């Protein structure tokens, strides 16, 4: 199983994490969800899949530089300039 995070969602999450206290992140995200239609509802909307689960195993090269692998479970977080991938192998 592989989870792929939308690059725009990743960028907003990184901005929030860098600029908002950790204990407020969930509350700010939930509040933003509530007021988003008021702020931006007048614009044409494109559906965004915040995270997609893909049925693939972890490829051998996935957990390389700039990645964090967990030796106890076949899980890998891979981050590059365009995306973040959480992969769960079998």
N, C-alpha and C positions, 0 to 999 in steps of 0.2 A: 504494500500500500504506500502510495506516495502522495503527500499533500503539497500542492503548489499554491503559493500566496500571490494574489494579483499585485503587480508592481506598484500601482497607485495606492492600494491599501497598505502595502509595505512602507511606502514613503510617508504616508500619514502617520502610521504607527511609530515609525522611527522618529518623526518630528515630535509627536506627543511624548514619547518616552524620553526624549532629550530636553523637553521644555516644561514638563508637568510632573509634580511630585507623584511617585509611584502609588501612594495610597489614594490618589484622586483619579488615576487613569480610567478605571472602569466607569466611575460616575460621570466623568467628562465625556467619554465615548457614548454612554447611554443618553446623556443630555443632548449631545450633538445629533444623535439619531432622531430624537424627538423634535428638534427645531430645524433639521435639515430641509424638510419640505417648505417651511416658511421662508428660509433663506434662499434656497435654490430651486424651488418647485416650478418656477416660471420657465426654466430652461428645458430644452429637450433632453430627455434622460436616456442614457445607455445602460443596459443591465451590467452589473459588475458581480462576478463570482469572487467573493472575498477570498475563499479558499476552495480548491478543487481536490478531491481525492481520486487518485489514479491507481488502478490495480496493476502495479508493476513492482518487481522486487528491486532491492537496492543494487545498483550496478557497481562493479568493483571500483571504478574510478570516481564515484560520487563523493566519497569522504576523503578528499585530498586537502590541499591548502585552503585556509580560511573556512574550514569545516570543523565541527565538533562531533566526534563519534563516541558512542557509549559502548564500552566493551561488555557490559553485563547483558545488554539487550541489543538486538539488531536494529538500532535506531540511529539516524544520522541527520544532522542539521547542516545544510549546505547553503551558504550565502555568497552571492556574487553581486556585481553592480546592477543587474537587472531583476533579480528575483531571489526569493528564499524558498528552499525546498526542505520539507521534513519528510524523510523516507523511513519507512518501517519495513524491514526485510523479514524473510521467513527462515 
